[in-house]
Amino acid sequence: MGPVQGYQLSGGSKCLDTRQLSRNMGIGTMVLMLLVAPLVAGCATGGHAPAPQDGAGAAQEAVSVSRAYFDAIAKSDLAAAGKLFAQRSSIFETGGVEGDWAHYEAHHLKPELDAIASFTFDLGDHTVSTSVDGTMAVVTWQIGYHIELADGRHIDSRGTVTFVVVRQGPERQARIRHLHWSSRRKKPKAH
């Protein structure tokens, strides 16, 4: 990686130039940068940290948003699912980069859901952690799911789904900035 350039804000605060970072590192590293972004939030706000938020409230909002995503997918309601995503989003699924919500919806999820007769989730344990200022939360779910395809086949899988939920806009609405879905089929039970 080449040298990282920075710039100076009025008032003397220094910030990293993320455009330079994005040219020098992979997408995985950029996702990691999203996780540490609140630590440098003062850079984005002219050197002043955002107003403190309630961490418990941020955690509850993030869990609610992630549950709403599962509910929307189980109902094949892509419009409802889409409203949960931030304007800028990224989605990883089982080892692949799926792009942003619009690309994932059109090229992956919609064709997949069109072939599904029913989709049910068993939401297991989840963990949630929030940034100090409450502007970001990471929610990780252990899930099981059952899919009945339109042709009568059944798929039983289990997995881990991680959501990075950020508060955005003037109303600080919680939205999914990043989704990572990793799953595998359940092993058949021995007879």
N, C-alpha and C positions, 0 to 999 in steps of 0.2 A: 504494500500500500504506500502510496506517495505521501508527501507531507500534507497535513490537514491545515487548511487555511482558516482564518477566523476574521471577524470584523468587530469593530468597536462601536458601541451604542453611545449616544450622548449620555453623559453622566459617568462614563468610564467603564461600564460593564462590558465584558468580552463574551462573545458567543461563538460557537462552532458554526462554520458554514456547512450546513447539511447537504447542499448541492454538491460540494466537493466530496463529502463523505459518500454520497450515493454513487458517485462515479468510481470510487475506490474500493467499495466493499460489496459483498453479495447481499441478496434480499434477506437472508436469515439474520445477518448482522444488523440490517436496517430495522427488522422487527425488534431485535433486542434494543436498538436505540429508542424505539417507541416506548419500551418499558421503562427506560430511564429518563425519558423526556421531562416528566414532572420535576426531576431533580434540577433541570436547567430551565424551568418554566420562566424564571425571571428574565431570561434572554428574549423570550417571545413577547413579553409585556413591558418592554422598555426598561428592564432592570428592576421592576417591581413585581413581587410575587403576587399571584392571584389571591383574591379574598379566600380565607379558609372556608372549607366546606365540611360538612358532617361526614366523617369517614364511614360511620355505621349506615347513614342514609345512602351514601354512594354504593356501599356493598349491597344493600337491599335493592336499590335500583338496578344494579348490574345483574343480580340474580333474577329479578323480575323480567328484565329484557331478555336474558338467555332462555328463561322458561317460555316467554312469549314466542321466541324463535322456534322452539321445539313444537309448541302448540300450532303455530302457523304451518310448519312443514307437515305435521300429522294431518292437517286439514287440506293440504295442497294449496294453501292460500299464499301465493307468491306476492301479492300486493301487500298483505299484512307483514310478511317477512321483510320485504324491501323497505318498508317504513322504519324498520329497526336499525338499518345500517347508516353509518356516517356517509357523508358525501364522498369522502375518500376512504376506500376500504380495501382490504386484501383478504383472500380466502385461500387456505391451503387444505388439501384433502388427500389423505393417504399417500403422502410422498410427492404430490404434485402441486404446482402453483396454478390456481384456477383463475387468478386475476381479481378484478373488483366485483362488487355485487352484480352490476348490470351484465357483465360477461358471464359470470357463474350462473346467474339465473337463466339467461338465454341459451347458453351453449352446454350446460351440464344439468342443472337442477330441473328445469322445465321438461326437457325430454325424458329425464329419469322419472319424474312424478307422473308424466302422462302414461307411463307403462305400469304404474302401481295402482292396484285396487284399494289397498289399505296399508297404512304405515302407523305403527304404534310404538311408543317409547316406554321404557322402564327407566326412569331417571333415578340413578343411584346416588351415592355420596357426591357432594361437591365441596370445593374449597373456594374461598374468595379472599383476595388481598387487594388493598387499595393504596393509592399513592397518598403521601402525607397530606396533600392539599385537597384530596377527594375528587380530583378531576379525572382519575382513571382507576379502573378496577380490572382485575384478571379473575375470571371465574372458570374453574375446570370441573367438568362433570364426568363421572363414570356412568356410562349408559349401556343399556341393552336395547335392541329394537327388533321388531318383527315386521317383515314386509311380505305382503301377499301381492304377487304380480297379477296383472290382468289375464295372463295365460294360465293362472292357477298354481304356478310355482311359488314356493315359500323360501324366504331368506331370514335366517336368524343370526344376528351379529351382536358383537359387544364392542365397545370402544371408549375413547376418551375425546371429549370435545372441549376446546379451550376458547373462550371469548375474551377479547380485550375490549372493554367498554369505556368510552370516553364521554365526558360531558361537553357538549358543544353548543355554540350559538349563544345569543343573549339570554335565552331562557335556561341555558345549561342542561339541555335535554340529553339523557343518556342514550347513546347510540353505539352500535357495534362497529369498531374500527378494524378489528381483525378477528377472523374465525379460523380455527385449525381443527379439522375433524380427522381422527385416525381410528380406523376400525378393522376388524377382521371377523370372519364367520366363526360362529360357535362350532366347536367340535361336536359331531354327532354322538349321542349317548350310546355307550356299549350295551348290547343286548345280553 
